[in-house]
Amino acid sequence: MIWSPYTVKDITAIESVQRYFTKRLHVPVFNKLCYRDRLQHLNIPSLELRRLHTDLIWCYKIVFNMVDLRFDEFFEWSPSGSTRGHKYKLYKKNL
């Protein structure tokens, strides 16, 4: 089973692990920088952004049948025939 936090409290708690680690790296300037600047200097994204990126990749794979998961268990197509920009407007299915 895969778990991805969605509450602000859980996201903050998980992000604090990376925040703590980057602050204690043996680079003298890092302990004075804010978290966002440390991430920029290290050229790494936040954990929240990495989870979002992974979620979007999984969504793409589900929509285009690249994984053994059924589209209709997770999403519904837009009820209107025309959407602005593309035909892949999705709605999350209420479970």
N, C-alpha and C positions, 0 to 999 in steps of 0.2 A: 504494500500500500504506500502511496505517495502522499505527503502532507505538505501543503503550502499555506502559510499563514495569511489570513485576510483581515484580521482585526488590527487596529493601530497598535494595541498593546503587544500583540505577538510579533508584529513586524519590527517594532522598536526593540523588543527584547533580542531578537535574532540579529538585527543590525548592530546592536551594542557589542556583540562578540567581535565582529570585524572592526568596529570602531576602537575597541580596546586593543586588539592586536596591532592595528596600524599605528596607534599612538606609541606603542612600546617597541617599535622597530629601532634598531641601533643606528638611526640617522638623527644627528643632533637637532636638526630643524623641525622634524616631524612632531615633536611633543608640543610645539608652539603653534602649529597649523590647525585649522579647523578640519573636521572630518572630510568635507567635500574637497578641500585643497589637497589633503593627503591622498585621496583617491585619484585626483588628477595627476599628482606627481608620480604615483605608482602606476598610472595608466590602467586602472581597474575600475569596473563599474560597481555600483552598490549592489548588495545582495538582492534588494527589492527589484532593481532593474534586471538583474540576471534571471530572477524567477519569472518576471514578465516576459522576457525574451524566450525562455523555455516554454512557457504556457502558449505563446503565439506559435511557436514551432509545432507543438503538439496539436494545436487547433488546426493548423494547415494540414498536418498529416492525417488527422481524422477526416477533414472535409474531402481530401483527395484520395481517400482509401489507401494510404501508405502504411497503415497499422491495422492490426486485427481488432478494431473497435468500431462499433456501429454508430454512424453519424446521428441517426434518429434517437439514440439514447441520450445524447448530450445537447443537440441543437435542433432548431427549426429554421427553415428558410423564411425570408420576409414574406408576409402574406400578400403584399402588393407585387405585381408583376414587374414593375420598373423601379429601379433604385438609381440614385444619382451616383455616377462614377463607375459602378460595376454591378454584376449580378449576384455577388456573394454576400449579401447582407444577412447576418445570422442573428438569431435570438437564442439565448440560453434557455433550455427546456426546464420548466419547473418540475422538480422531482418530489 
